[in-house]
């Protein structure tokens, strides 16, 4: 069952039923009975702090408030509207980070399920350093202490060798890219380099996704061109999002404007969705039947817990050309809408997941563009042959999330302008592109 997150002006979907009605706690899920957040009741607040620290040190997860425990049964009682109103992300994180080192950045959701309101605190796993409790509270918190979720699904100080080993392995895995980069720098240049930049770490993950796609692509030797999109935020946290959150992010961005979505994350095709080590991956690679002929298809995407999204799709112009012959071309109408979709999809993926000021990067790439011609349908004549003379076209832009969300059409037109100019169209007709985008939006919105 799916219900919308209760966030003003930011609506997405999460499978709340699978969390609230699971009926069993785990290392990634903790239940609490109905309560309010009251800074003056420090003991109650510190009890939640302990649970959050434990979840963060055990890979991240959810703290659901409004589910009572009776013996071995969990009852989804919900919370009152007053209790729900008392929880606010900034207030909770300010209190929490008086005790946590390094800080924990939680996010509060207020879903409604079966007519009842609940509080869902989303806790990210630590990026590379476990969270230490640095301040005591009598009877609840001790310092310095490392809290984890135990084998009995309790929040407690780390004691067992198995729990300690799990934390060390998680920290080691999170630091792997940094260590490898430093060793590589020493071996190749004879000097040590500092931790890779945030952008570099996202680029490493994007390169891994590209390699994974190449390995699985049954059409890789056919010489097709591809469009590739990479989205990522400004700061790198390897375990920023839990898996259920990632799935809802992808589903939120599965929006169709032209008969085929920019990000294909259809719930009806669960056979295409695969959990990988630190995220989700989807591959659609088959032959579609079009008027009796077979046209190759490839749509691949990978969404990692860090927040990086990699998308790759074969250019349908090339699969059509393989059947009918002719020169390589880029369809003017189709690309105009695709450029808009890239900006729109970015905003939908991260909607409600970051502050509006968070800078998000869009990296857009077209391959096999050497001698490719820009072509329009007969009713929209291009008066010259605009031909690309470079092997690939790459567009990169970084903007605050609020900017991406507020003006996807304008950002789409920026992409069109950039790409068409690389096809040697010095002053492209963006009025035509705008009309195409607005028509597509009118059919969808």
Secondary structure, DSSP 8 states (H G I E B T S, - for coil): --EE---TT---EE-HHHHHT--S-BTTEEEE-S----TT-HHHHHHHHHHHHHHHTTTEEEEEESEEEETTEEEE--B-HHHHHH--HHHHHHHHTTTEES----EEE--EETTEE-EEEEEE--SSS--EE-S-BTTTB-SSB-EEE-TTS-EEE--SHHHHHHHHHHHHHHHHHHHHHHHHHHHHHSS---S--HHHHHHHHHHHHHHHHHHH-TTTTS---EEEEEEEESS--TT-S-HHHHHHHHHHT---SSSS-SS---TT-GGGEEEETTEEEEEEEEEEEETTEEEEEEEEEEEETTS-EEEEEE-HHHHHHHHH----EEEHHHHHHHHHHHHHHHHHHHTTTS-TT-EEEEEEEEES-TT-EEE--TTS--SS-EE--SSEEEEEEEEEHHHHHH-HHHHHHHHHHHHHHHTT-TT--HHHHHHHHHHHHHHH-
